[in-house]
Amino acid sequence: MPAAPGQVHQVGTRHGMFGVRGSGDTSGYGGLVSAVTYPAPSQRPYGGWFDEVADALEAATRAAGVEQAVGSVVVHRGEITFHVRREDLLTVARVLRDDEALRFELCSSVSGVHYPDDTGRELHVVMHLLSMTHNRRIRVEATAPDADPHVPSVVSVYPTADWHEREAYDMFGIVFDGHPSLTRILMPDDWPGHPQRKDYPLGGIPVEYKGGTVPPPDQRRSYN
């Protein structure tokens, strides 16, 4: 059955409101300590059409020669997530789009997540897919280590992923191999670091407003 409430996998501990390290927490919640968790893998039956999709995906990946591509399946809050090996991500994406029983024609988003304490899996790539044929939505997730932040690009399968992958590269430093033009999309080309990573310093520049100046976050009064 799907993972019961409270059955989770812990991947670290967050201190303060935002989990920022190396600079003052100006939120007023500097003493807050909470576990960073995500749901544990689920067991069959998943329920509803989830089993149909899982069966079809298992058969299609076997036929494509990547039988072990899907490592685990998580059903949580009425949604299903397939955790896929990064080296098989492009093949799985093509199968999800083209197989008659799946037909996930649209990739609505590609985003990144950074879990600095999830050793060997610090960077997560999350894709949201929609089947307009069957009116179904699923999530596909792949991981990469900090030391080797490479994941195959899915732009050749889902052209809508183009700027999404550029944003994940810009904000998290995830390198999408095979992307047609992997450049920054929000920050200047020479910007150091990737601002949405948890180890990125909470700094900034002074902001002037109506004659007053607001100091950058790391220079404001620290609450403790």
Disulfide bonds with the S-S distance in Angstrom:
none
